[in-house]
Amino acid sequence: MKLIAADFLAALLAWVCFFLVRKYLLQEITETYHFTEGALFFLTGSALMIATFWTTLYALIGEYRDIFRKSRLAEIIRLGRVSFLGAVVIFFALLLDDEGVRNYQAYYLTFPAYFLIHFSVTAVLRTWAVTSVQRLVRGGVISFSTLLVGSNALARDTYYELRRTGRHLGLKIVGFVPTSETVDPGLAAELPARGTYRRLPALIRAMHIEQVIIAIEPAEHRLTEEILALLEGTPSRVSILPDLYQMLLGSVKVTHVFGTPLIEIKQDLLPVWQQVSKRAVDVMASMLFLLLAWPVYLVTAIMVKLSSPGPVFYSQERIGRYGHPFRIYKFRSMYVDAEKMGPALSSDHDPRITPWGKFMRKVRLDELPQFWNVIKGDMSIVGPRPERQFFIDQIMRVAPHYRHLHRVRPGLTSLGQVKYGYAETVAQMVERLKFDILYIENMSLSMDFRVLLYTLKIIIEGRGK
């Protein structure tokens, strides 16, 4: 609330100061603009509108996330970029072609004048707000219960380093979780052991852990993968101690100069504005498609009914975001009771598929009803394809990191489908998994657009199945 109030107040003050600068310094406003009751009402109304615009902009780019770990210098640098962007929007939306202008040479000074005023006032008030919050963290008023994962000398040295330089992070290390039977004596003397690492999800819930720091040898890739899979879906932040190779690759980001270098496992895969935009595009595009493509739905439904006895639509339980089940809808492409012997993946010459069903699958007509799933919020247009729990259980035995896919909404189409294609076996599903993880780690609106273009290419070529 301090940050929001500081930004809102800064935007108000900056707009009022800018109004005075235009009137008295740039001499840009004609004599018709005086401090009458109407002018004051206009100034107040416009200032409130501008302040609302700025706080909304800050919220959309994620300025109010992770407020307890902000760096003042990083905030000022980011504020400069955002202030420039916002000033451009306001200049073209409100200041360009202002009817009160008489001095056009001075008129074009309004942009740099407003940018500098807004940036300066906001920088002062935001620095005050961030400093106020940091004081609470450094003083221990606000702290975060933290577990250290590791049991060797590296974990011990990490604890000492965090205790020496990590006050600004507000970490309150409440214990360690050993990863082997051999525990460093120094670490055992400093911190209590909280149980085996395989109980991490239960420990996080029971102890209300907010931060987990993994301090094991970088060469233990399999163990690191297992721990990350266990932590998937838990509410705590996860950081990993890097090695020199990861530092050289540029994976390590240090937000505070004197802080312990850590690799932060991303929790927010997209900026807020992209999350909002992605969901808005999903809903609007799906509704528009349903309205415009109703003849295609009608013809497809008639052909399904004529192709074989049975219902037009087919629904099936799939696992979606956060592991929640939902029912996915399709045009029926198989004969009735096709899976009476149990769940099975389709193949090139699957006798369970009707002749019309084969055509539908080639051009993805069978998946058109899933636009309703998108509108409901079960799915997105682009995202990893949802699977049944029966197959997820088999995949998890081989690739426990499959749980990573449940961080996002499943999609009508995916990078895995366009780059790898349909999987006919569990082994192929595991192979395709790397493309879906690649998508999640590089999520963006531009990535979605590229996946859609690839999907259209596959539909035109009739390479679905």
Residue pairs with C-beta under 8 A, 6 or more apart in sequence:
2 129
2 132
2 133
3 63
3 64
3 67
3 126
3 129
3 130
3 133
4 55
4 64
5 129
6 122
6 125
6 126
6 128
6 129
7 54
7 55
7 58
7 63
7 122
7 125
7 126
8 51
8 52
8 54
8 55
9 51
9 125
10 54
10 118
10 121
10 122
10 124
10 125
10 126
11 47
11 50
11 51
11 53
11 54
11 55
11 118
11 122
12 47
12 48
12 50
12 51
13 121
14 114
14 117
14 118
14 120
14 121
14 122
15 46
15 47
15 50
15 51
15 118
16 43
16 47
17 117
17 121
18 110
18 113
18 114
18 117
18 118
19 43
21 113
21 117
22 28
22 29
22 110
22 113
23 29
23 33
26 103
26 106
26 107
26 109
26 110
26 113
27 102
27 103
27 106
28 98
28 100
28 101
28 102
28 103
28 106
28 107
28 110
29 100
29 101
30 100
30 102
32 100
33 39
33 100
46 94
50 90
53 86
53 89
53 90
54 86
54 118
54 122
57 82
57 85
57 86
58 64
58 82
59 272
60 271
60 272
60 273
60 276
61 82
61 271
61 272
61 273
62 268
62 271
62 272
63 78
63 82
65 268
65 272
67 133
68 133
68 137
68 142
68 144
68 170
69 169
69 170
69 255
70 130
70 133
70 134
71 255
71 256
72 127
72 130
72 131
72 134
74 255
75 126
75 127
75 130
76 123
76 127
79 119
79 122
79 123
79 126
80 119
83 115
83 118
83 119
83 122
84 115
86 118
87 111
87 114
87 115
87 118
88 111
90 114
91 110
91 111
91 114
95 110
95 111
95 114
98 107
101 107
133 142
134 168
136 142
137 143
137 167
137 168
137 169
137 170
138 167
138 168
138 170
140 170
140 172
142 170
143 170
143 171
143 172
144 169
144 170
144 171
144 172
144 210
144 211
145 172
145 174
145 207
145 208
145 209
145 210
145 211
146 171
146 172
146 173
146 174
146 209
146 210
146 211
146 212
146 213
147 173
147 174
147 175
147 176
147 177
147 194
147 200
147 203
147 204
147 207
147 209
147 211
147 212
147 213
148 155
148 158
148 159
148 173
148 175
148 176
148 177
148 191
148 213
148 215
149 155
149 176
149 177
149 179
149 197
149 200
149 212
149 213
149 214
149 215
149 216
149 227
150 158
150 176
150 177
150 178
150 179
150 187
150 214
150 215
150 216
151 176
151 178
151 179
151 180
151 182
151 183
151 184
151 187
152 180
152 182
152 184
152 187
152 216
152 217
153 184
153 186
153 187
154 215
154 216
154 217
154 241
155 176
155 184
155 187
155 215
155 216
156 184
156 186
156 187
156 190
158 213
158 215
158 241
158 260
159 173
159 176
159 187
159 190
159 191
159 215
161 260
162 169
162 171
162 173
162 213
162 260
163 173
165 258
165 259
165 260
166 259
166 260
168 256
168 259
169 256
169 259
171 211
171 213
173 191
174 192
174 194
174 207
174 209
175 191
175 192
175 193
175 194
176 187
176 191
176 192
176 193
176 194
177 193
177 194
177 195
177 196
177 197
177 199
177 200
177 203
178 193
178 196
178 197
179 197
179 216
179 220
179 223
179 227
183 193
194 203
194 207
195 203
197 227
197 230
198 230
200 212
200 227
200 230
200 231
200 234
201 230
201 231
201 233
201 234
203 209
204 212
204 231
204 234
204 235
204 236
205 234
209 236
210 235
210 236
210 237
211 236
211 237
211 238
211 239
212 231
212 234
212 236
212 237
212 238
212 239
213 239
213 240
213 241
213 262
214 224
214 227
214 228
214 238
214 239
214 240
214 241
215 241
216 223
216 224
216 227
216 241
218 224
218 241
218 242
218 243
218 245
218 246
224 240
225 400
225 401
226 400
228 238
228 265
228 401
229 400
229 401
229 403
229 404
231 238
231 265
232 401
232 403
232 404
232 406
232 407
233 322
233 323
233 403
233 406
237 264
237 265
237 267
238 264
238 265
239 262
239 263
239 264
239 265
240 262
240 263
240 265
241 262
241 263
242 251
242 252
242 261
242 262
242 263
246 252
246 263
247 261
251 263
252 261
252 262
252 263
253 263
253 264
254 261
266 441
269 407
269 408
269 440
269 441
269 443
270 278
270 443
270 444
274 444
274 445
277 445
278 380
278 445
278 448
279 380
281 381
281 445
282 374
282 375
282 380
282 381
283 374
283 375
285 381
286 371
286 372
286 374
286 375
286 381
287 375
289 371
290 297
290 371
290 372
290 375
293 368
296 365
296 368
297 368
297 369
300 331
300 360
300 365
300 368
301 312
301 331
303 356
304 312
304 331
304 332
304 333
304 356
304 357
304 360
305 312
306 356
307 354
307 355
307 356
307 357
308 335
308 336
308 354
308 356
309 336
310 332
310 335
310 336
311 332
312 331
312 332
313 329
313 330
313 331
313 332
313 369
314 329
314 330
314 331
314 332
314 333
314 334
315 327
315 328
315 329
315 330
316 327
316 328
316 330
316 388
317 325
317 326
317 327
317 328
317 388
317 389
318 325
318 326
318 327
318 328
318 386
318 387
318 388
318 410
319 325
319 386
319 387
319 388
319 389
319 392
319 406
320 326
320 378
320 379
320 386
320 406
320 409
320 410
321 406
321 407
321 408
321 409
321 410
322 406
322 407
323 403
323 406
325 389
326 373
326 378
326 386
327 378
328 370
328 373
328 378
328 379
328 386
329 369
329 370
329 372
329 373
330 366
330 367
330 369
330 370
331 360
331 365
331 366
331 367
331 368
331 369
332 357
332 366
333 353
333 354
333 356
333 357
333 358
333 360
333 361
333 366
334 352
334 353
334 354
334 357
335 352
335 353
335 354
338 352
338 353
339 352
343 388
343 390
343 391
344 352
345 391
345 423
345 424
345 425
346 352
346 353
346 361
346 422
346 424
346 465
347 424
348 424
348 465
353 361
357 366
358 465
359 365
360 366
361 464
361 465
362 462
362 463
362 464
362 465
363 459
363 462
363 464
364 455
364 458
364 459
364 464
367 412
370 379
370 412
371 412
373 379
374 380
374 381
374 412
377 409
378 409
378 410
379 386
379 409
379 410
379 411
379 412
380 408
380 409
380 410
380 411
380 412
381 411
381 412
381 413
381 448
381 452
382 411
382 412
382 413
382 414
382 447
382 448
382 451
382 452
383 408
383 409
383 410
383 411
383 414
383 439
384 405
384 408
384 410
384 411
384 414
384 416
384 436
384 439
384 440
385 410
385 411
385 413
385 414
385 416
385 417
385 436
386 410
387 395
387 429
391 426
391 429
392 402
394 426
395 402
395 426
395 429
395 430
395 433
396 402
396 403
398 426
398 427
398 430
399 430
399 433
401 433
401 437
402 430
402 433
404 437
404 440
405 433
405 436
405 437
405 440
407 440
408 440
408 443
413 451
413 452
413 455
414 435
414 436
414 439
414 451
415 435
415 436
415 438
415 439
415 447
415 451
416 432
416 433
416 435
416 436
416 439
417 432
417 455
417 458
418 451
418 454
418 455
418 458
419 435
419 454
420 428
420 431
420 432
420 435
421 432
421 463
421 465
422 464
422 465
423 429
423 431
423 432
439 447
439 451
458 464
